Amino acid sequence: MGVYQKYRDKNGKPTGPWFVKYPYRRDKATGKIRYKIEKAGFSKKLAQRIYNKKYEEYKKREHLDWKETKPLSFSEMVDWYLDLPAVKAKTYYKDIVRYCEKWKEFFGEILVDDIKPSMVEKYREERLQQRSYRGKYPSRQKVTPASVNKEVSVLKRIFNLAIREDLAFKNPCWKVERLQENNERKRILSKDELDSLLALLPQHARDIVLTAYYTGMRSAEIFNLTWDKVNLEKGYIELAAEDTKTRRPRRVYLTEAVMEILLRLSKVRHLSHKHVFTYKGKPIKSIKTCFTNACKKAGIEDFRFHDLRHTFNTMMRKAGVPKSVIMSLTGHRTSAMFDRYNTVDDEDAREAIWRLENYLVSEEQGKPGQASAPIVLPKGK
């Protein structure tokens, strides 16, 4: 009785997964104790926890006439998780609900402790073959590894909280590795493309695009912006912790172009709400339709609204702004995330070669009898 390893290697040493042998009832006819054996995985600590829990339940039944609680189903555990106040308070709660619905469709009423890592991997394989949705409508693209990783991370969080509250014994996601993602974007908008795009956008959308282009703000930060956060006198926007994705307050300083937009909009504020960007008196929630149509008409391919944030980061870096300052302005918490938004384009590469050639020329000029013509940075195609 207890925790042990069933298998042995060539040298006779215990190896392989851990097993748990525990008492579960006493035979009324003979008085003998009946035992069960369960495979607990490759963690001895987890196996010991399972054994302690099972043994405690047996002692309660034996001496306190305690009745074992009904096993929890996956659907019940998800409902419990979604009802937690801390979960409901998250800004992406709707996304969590959507992910949970996918998991409930897959697992249904299966018992929590019966869910294995292989089942999670099977779910991932099936999801990668399905088509993604844009709102209510399916797109031509399949679900990406990044999307599946988000869904698995929510499942992992559900089980971690359930284990903490003694609603589950183990987390089937612990042994499931993340899928390799390839979702880095290198697309930035050139000045000519920006001019072409703005010419095809209606005024309300043009204001939003210019704000994103010159501030690097996230779409949610722009669409949810209210006048109480705008300081026109000192020229900045004060975002509170609850306004940002990283849950950190941030001050966004404004360029002249954005100041002109906000000054114009401030003259037609609405009494029913405080939102800055409106259309026909109502707060704007999205400009996806007109933005997509304008990109098509302008011949701008493979460009999304969020790429304006990439563009801002790249422009700031080219302007010589220190990395730490850019991260503070855009709200990036790590250098790794900043690097994903900072795009090195052909112009950067050509300038690097130009700098190298100038350096080599200066080295050669240091030698007697050597002369060289000045290097001119070539124009791109």
C-alpha positions as CSV (number, residue, x, y, z in Angstrom):
1,M,0.0,0.0,0.0
2,G,1.4,3.4,-0.9
3,V,3.3,5.0,-3.8
4,Y,5.7,2.9,-5.9
5,Q,7.2,2.4,-9.4
6,K,6.0,-0.8,-11.0
7,Y,8.7,-1.3,-13.6
8,R,12.5,-1.9,-13.4
9,D,15.3,-1.1,-15.7
10,K,18.2,-3.4,-16.8
11,N,20.0,-2.7,-13.5
12,G,17.0,-3.5,-11.4
13,K,16.3,0.1,-10.4
14,P,12.7,1.4,-10.3
15,T,11.8,3.4,-13.4
16,G,8.8,4.6,-15.4
17,P,5.5,6.0,-14.1
18,W,4.4,6.1,-10.5
19,F,1.5,4.0,-9.2
20,V,-0.8,4.4,-6.2
21,K,-2.2,1.6,-4.2
22,Y,-4.8,2.6,-1.7
23,P,-7.7,1.1,0.3
24,Y,-11.2,1.9,-0.9
25,R,-13.6,-0.3,1.1
26,R,-13.9,-3.2,3.5
27,D,-15.6,-6.4,2.5
28,K,-18.6,-6.9,4.9
29,A,-18.5,-10.7,4.6
30,T,-14.8,-11.3,5.3
31,G,-13.8,-8.0,6.9
32,K,-10.8,-7.7,4.5
33,I,-9.8,-4.4,3.1
34,R,-10.0,-4.1,-0.7
35,Y,-7.4,-2.1,-2.6
36,K,-7.2,-0.2,-5.9
37,I,-4.2,0.5,-8.0
38,E,-4.1,3.6,-10.2
39,K,-1.4,5.0,-12.6
40,A,-0.5,8.5,-11.4
41,G,2.0,9.7,-14.0
42,F,5.7,10.5,-13.8
43,S,5.6,12.8,-10.8
44,K,6.2,11.3,-7.4
45,K,4.9,14.4,-5.7
46,L,1.6,14.2,-7.6
47,A,1.3,10.4,-6.9
48,Q,1.8,11.1,-3.1
49,R,-0.9,13.7,-3.2
50,I,-3.4,11.3,-4.9
51,Y,-2.6,8.6,-2.3
52,N,-3.0,10.9,0.6
53,K,-6.4,12.1,-0.7
54,K,-7.6,8.6,-1.4
55,Y,-6.4,7.3,2.0
56,E,-8.1,10.2,3.8
57,E,-11.4,9.5,2.1
58,Y,-11.2,5.8,3.0
59,K,-10.5,6.7,6.7
60,K,-13.5,9.0,6.7
61,R,-15.8,6.3,5.3
62,E,-14.4,3.7,7.7
63,H,-14.6,5.7,10.9
64,L,-16.9,8.7,10.4
65,D,-19.6,7.1,8.2
66,W,-18.6,9.7,5.6
67,K,-20.1,9.5,2.1
68,E,-17.9,10.2,-0.9
69,T,-18.8,13.3,-2.8
70,K,-20.1,13.0,-6.4
71,P,-17.2,13.2,-8.9
72,L,-17.1,16.5,-10.7
73,S,-17.8,16.7,-14.5
74,F,-15.8,18.9,-16.8
75,S,-18.8,20.9,-17.7
76,E,-19.5,21.6,-14.0
77,M,-15.9,22.6,-13.4
78,V,-15.9,25.1,-16.3
79,D,-19.2,26.7,-15.0
80,W,-17.6,27.0,-11.6
81,Y,-14.5,28.7,-13.2
82,L,-16.5,31.2,-15.3
83,D,-18.5,32.2,-12.2
84,L,-15.4,33.3,-10.3
85,P,-15.3,37.1,-9.6
86,A,-11.6,37.3,-10.6
87,V,-12.3,35.7,-13.9
88,K,-15.4,37.8,-14.7
89,A,-13.3,41.0,-14.0
90,K,-10.9,40.2,-16.8
91,T,-11.1,42.5,-19.8
92,Y,-10.9,39.4,-22.2
93,Y,-13.7,37.5,-20.3
94,K,-15.7,37.1,-23.5
95,D,-12.7,35.4,-25.1
96,I,-12.4,33.1,-22.1
97,V,-16.1,32.2,-22.4
98,R,-15.6,31.4,-26.1
99,Y,-12.6,29.2,-25.4
100,C,-14.5,27.4,-22.6
101,E,-17.4,26.7,-25.0
102,K,-15.0,24.9,-27.3
103,W,-13.6,22.8,-24.5
104,K,-17.1,21.9,-23.3
105,E,-18.1,20.8,-26.7
106,F,-15.1,18.5,-26.8
107,F,-15.1,17.0,-23.2
108,G,-18.8,17.4,-22.3
109,E,-19.8,15.6,-19.1
110,I,-16.6,13.5,-18.8
111,L,-15.3,13.4,-15.3
112,V,-12.5,15.8,-14.5
113,D,-10.1,13.2,-13.2
114,D,-10.6,11.1,-16.4
115,I,-9.1,13.7,-18.7
116,K,-5.7,12.7,-19.9
117,P,-2.9,14.7,-21.8
118,S,-3.5,12.6,-24.9
119,M,-7.1,14.0,-25.0
120,V,-5.8,17.5,-24.9
121,E,-3.4,16.7,-27.7
122,K,-6.2,15.2,-29.7
123,Y,-8.3,18.4,-29.2
124,R,-5.4,20.4,-30.6
125,E,-5.1,18.2,-33.7
126,E,-8.8,18.6,-34.4
127,R,-8.8,22.4,-33.9
128,L,-5.8,22.9,-36.3
129,Q,-7.9,21.3,-39.0
130,Q,-10.9,23.6,-38.4
131,R,-11.5,26.9,-40.0
132,S,-11.3,30.1,-38.0
133,Y,-14.1,32.6,-37.6
134,R,-14.2,36.3,-38.1
135,G,-17.2,37.2,-36.0
136,K,-20.1,34.9,-37.0
137,Y,-18.6,34.0,-40.4
138,P,-16.0,31.3,-41.2
139,S,-12.8,32.5,-42.9
140,R,-10.7,30.8,-45.5
141,Q,-7.8,30.3,-43.0
142,K,-7.5,27.4,-40.6
143,V,-7.1,27.9,-36.8
144,T,-3.6,29.0,-36.1
145,P,-1.2,27.4,-33.5
146,A,-1.3,30.6,-31.6
147,S,-5.0,30.5,-31.2
148,V,-4.9,26.9,-30.0
149,N,-2.2,27.7,-27.5
150,K,-4.4,30.4,-26.0
151,E,-7.2,27.9,-25.6
152,V,-4.9,25.4,-23.9
153,S,-3.6,28.0,-21.6
154,V,-7.1,28.7,-20.4
155,L,-7.7,25.0,-19.8
156,K,-4.5,24.8,-17.9
157,R,-5.5,27.8,-15.7
158,I,-8.9,26.2,-15.0
159,F,-7.3,23.0,-13.8
160,N,-4.7,24.8,-11.7
161,L,-7.4,26.7,-9.8
162,A,-9.5,23.5,-9.5
163,I,-6.5,21.7,-7.9
164,R,-6.0,24.6,-5.5
165,E,-9.6,24.2,-4.4
166,D,-9.3,20.4,-4.2
167,L,-11.8,20.0,-7.1
168,A,-9.2,18.1,-9.2
169,F,-6.1,16.0,-8.5
170,K,-3.9,16.6,-11.6
171,N,-3.6,18.9,-14.6
172,P,-3.7,17.1,-18.0
173,C,-1.9,20.1,-19.5
174,W,1.3,19.8,-17.5
175,K,2.8,17.4,-19.9
176,V,1.5,19.0,-23.1
177,E,4.0,21.3,-24.8
178,R,3.0,24.5,-26.6
179,L,2.7,24.4,-30.3
180,Q,5.3,26.2,-32.3
181,E,3.9,29.6,-33.3
182,N,4.8,31.5,-36.4
183,N,2.7,34.6,-36.0
184,E,5.3,37.3,-36.0
185,R,4.3,40.2,-38.3
186,K,6.9,42.2,-40.2
187,R,4.4,44.4,-42.1
188,I,4.7,48.2,-41.7
189,L,3.0,51.0,-43.5
190,S,5.0,53.3,-45.8
191,K,4.2,57.1,-46.0
192,D,2.9,56.7,-49.5
193,E,0.7,53.8,-48.4
194,L,-0.6,55.8,-45.5
195,D,-1.5,58.7,-47.8
196,S,-3.4,56.4,-50.2
197,L,-5.2,54.7,-47.3
198,L,-6.3,58.0,-45.7
199,A,-7.7,59.3,-49.0
200,L,-10.1,56.4,-49.1
201,L,-11.3,56.4,-45.5
202,P,-14.2,58.4,-44.1
203,Q,-13.4,61.1,-41.6
204,H,-14.2,59.2,-38.5
205,A,-12.0,56.3,-39.5
206,R,-9.3,58.6,-40.7
207,D,-9.0,60.1,-37.3
208,I,-8.7,56.7,-35.6
209,V,-6.0,55.5,-38.1
210,L,-3.9,58.6,-37.7
211,T,-4.2,58.3,-33.9
212,A,-2.9,54.8,-34.0
213,Y,-0.2,55.7,-36.5
214,Y,1.2,58.6,-34.4
215,T,0.8,57.1,-30.9
216,G,1.2,53.3,-31.2
217,M,-1.9,52.8,-29.0
218,R,-3.8,49.5,-29.2
219,S,-7.1,49.4,-30.9
220,A,-9.0,48.8,-27.6
221,E,-7.3,51.7,-26.0
222,I,-8.4,54.0,-28.9
223,F,-12.0,52.8,-29.2
224,N,-12.5,53.0,-25.4
225,L,-10.8,56.3,-25.0
226,T,-12.9,58.9,-23.0
227,W,-12.4,62.6,-22.6
228,D,-11.6,62.4,-18.9
229,K,-8.3,60.7,-19.9
230,V,-7.3,63.4,-22.4
231,N,-5.3,66.4,-21.3
232,L,-5.3,68.8,-24.2
233,E,-3.6,71.6,-22.2
234,K,-0.5,69.5,-21.6
235,G,-0.8,67.3,-24.7
236,Y,-1.1,63.7,-23.4
237,I,-3.5,60.9,-22.7
238,E,-3.5,59.3,-19.3
239,L,-4.4,55.6,-19.4
240,A,-5.2,53.9,-16.1
241,A,-4.2,50.3,-15.3
242,E,-7.7,49.0,-16.3
243,D,-7.4,50.7,-19.7
244,T,-4.3,48.8,-20.8
245,K,-3.7,45.2,-21.8
246,T,-0.7,44.8,-19.4
247,R,-2.6,46.3,-16.5
248,R,-0.1,49.1,-16.1
249,P,-0.9,52.8,-16.3
250,R,0.7,54.6,-19.1
251,R,1.0,58.2,-20.4
252,V,0.8,58.7,-24.1
253,Y,2.2,62.0,-25.5
254,L,0.6,63.5,-28.5
255,T,2.0,64.8,-31.8
256,E,0.7,67.9,-33.5
257,A,-1.4,65.8,-35.9
258,V,-3.2,64.0,-33.1
259,M,-3.6,67.2,-31.1
260,E,-5.4,68.8,-34.1
261,I,-7.8,65.8,-34.3
262,L,-8.6,65.9,-30.6
263,L,-9.1,69.6,-30.5
264,R,-11.5,69.4,-33.4
265,L,-13.4,66.5,-31.8
266,S,-13.5,68.2,-28.5
267,K,-15.8,70.9,-29.9
268,V,-18.6,68.4,-30.6
269,R,-18.7,66.3,-27.4
270,H,-21.8,64.3,-26.6
271,L,-23.8,64.6,-23.4
272,S,-24.9,60.9,-23.3
273,H,-21.3,59.5,-23.1
274,K,-17.7,60.5,-22.8
275,H,-16.2,58.6,-25.7
276,V,-13.8,60.5,-27.9
277,F,-14.3,58.7,-31.2
278,T,-17.9,58.6,-32.4
279,Y,-20.0,58.2,-35.5
280,K,-23.4,59.8,-35.7
281,G,-23.3,60.4,-32.0
282,K,-22.5,56.9,-31.0
283,P,-19.2,55.4,-29.8
284,I,-17.2,53.6,-32.5
285,K,-16.5,50.0,-31.7
286,S,-14.7,49.0,-34.9
287,I,-13.7,50.3,-38.3
288,K,-12.9,46.9,-39.7
289,T,-15.2,47.0,-42.8
290,C,-14.2,50.5,-44.1
291,F,-10.5,49.8,-43.2
292,T,-10.5,46.5,-45.1
293,N,-12.3,48.0,-48.1
294,A,-9.9,51.0,-48.2
295,C,-6.9,48.8,-48.1
296,K,-8.2,46.8,-51.1
297,K,-9.0,49.9,-53.2
298,A,-5.5,51.3,-52.4
299,G,-3.8,48.1,-53.3
300,I,-2.4,47.7,-49.8
301,E,-1.9,43.9,-49.2
302,D,-1.4,41.9,-46.0
303,F,-2.0,44.9,-43.7
304,R,-4.0,44.9,-40.5
305,F,-5.0,47.7,-38.1
306,H,-2.7,46.3,-35.4
307,D,0.2,46.7,-37.9
308,L,0.0,50.4,-37.2
309,R,1.5,49.7,-33.8
310,H,4.4,47.9,-35.5
311,T,4.8,50.9,-37.8
312,F,5.0,53.3,-34.8
313,N,7.6,51.2,-33.1
314,T,9.7,51.0,-36.2
315,M,9.5,54.8,-36.9
316,M,10.5,55.7,-33.3
317,R,13.5,53.4,-33.5
318,K,14.6,54.9,-36.8
319,A,14.1,58.4,-35.3
320,G,16.8,57.5,-32.8
321,V,14.5,57.2,-29.7
322,P,16.0,54.9,-27.1
323,K,14.5,51.5,-26.7
324,S,13.5,52.0,-23.1
325,V,11.6,55.1,-24.0
326,I,9.7,53.5,-26.8
327,M,8.8,50.6,-24.5
328,S,7.5,53.1,-22.0
329,L,5.4,54.9,-24.6
330,T,3.9,51.7,-26.1
331,G,3.5,49.8,-22.9
332,H,5.7,46.8,-23.8
333,R,6.8,45.0,-20.7
334,T,9.6,42.8,-22.1
335,S,12.3,43.4,-24.7
336,A,11.2,40.2,-26.5
337,M,7.8,41.6,-27.2
338,F,9.2,44.9,-28.2
339,D,11.5,43.2,-30.7
340,R,8.5,41.5,-32.3
341,Y,7.0,44.9,-33.0
342,N,10.3,46.5,-34.2
343,T,10.7,45.7,-37.9
344,V,14.1,45.8,-39.7
345,D,13.3,46.6,-43.3
346,D,15.4,46.9,-46.5
347,E,16.2,50.5,-45.7
348,D,17.8,49.5,-42.4
349,A,19.8,46.7,-44.1
350,R,21.0,49.0,-46.8
351,E,22.0,51.7,-44.3
352,A,23.9,49.0,-42.3
353,I,26.0,48.1,-45.3
354,W,26.6,51.8,-46.1
355,R,27.9,52.3,-42.5
356,L,30.1,49.2,-42.9
357,E,31.6,50.4,-46.2
358,N,32.2,53.9,-44.7
359,Y,34.0,52.3,-41.7
360,L,36.2,50.2,-44.0
361,V,37.0,53.3,-46.1
362,S,38.0,55.2,-43.0
363,E,40.3,52.3,-42.0
364,E,41.9,52.2,-45.4
365,Q,42.4,56.0,-45.4
366,G,44.5,55.6,-42.3
367,K,47.2,53.8,-44.4
368,P,49.7,55.9,-46.4
369,G,49.2,56.0,-50.1
370,Q,45.6,54.9,-49.9
371,A,42.8,57.0,-51.3
372,S,39.1,56.4,-51.7
373,A,36.1,58.2,-53.1
374,P,33.2,59.0,-50.7
375,I,30.5,56.3,-50.4
376,V,27.0,57.3,-51.5
377,L,24.1,55.4,-50.0
378,P,22.4,53.8,-53.1
379,K,18.7,54.1,-53.6
380,G,16.4,51.1,-53.3
381,K,14.4,49.7,-56.1
